[in-house]
Amino acid sequence: MEPRTKSSLLWGVVGGLAFLVLLQGFELVTGQRVTVAAKAGVAVAVLVGATALTYAARNRLPGNESP
């Protein structure tokens, strides 16, 4: 797998899991519940969006990665 693709997929997974953690914190604090289908759907959307964004913007973001 190409390193750029692998990196983008990993950032997508991080984004999806971060969303789920924030949602769980929201549920614990407010007492409101969200359906599992809504959680899964939005988490997948965040995963896909974060993956696409990091893949497209990799060359525009400053960083310490070697070319």
VENRABEL-V950708 format. One record per helix or strand. SS is the DSSP state (H for helix, E for strand). FROM is the first residue (numbers start at 1). LEN is the number of residues. If there is no record, write none. Layout:
SS_FROM_LEN ; SS_FROM_LEN
This chain:
H_3_28 ; H_36_22
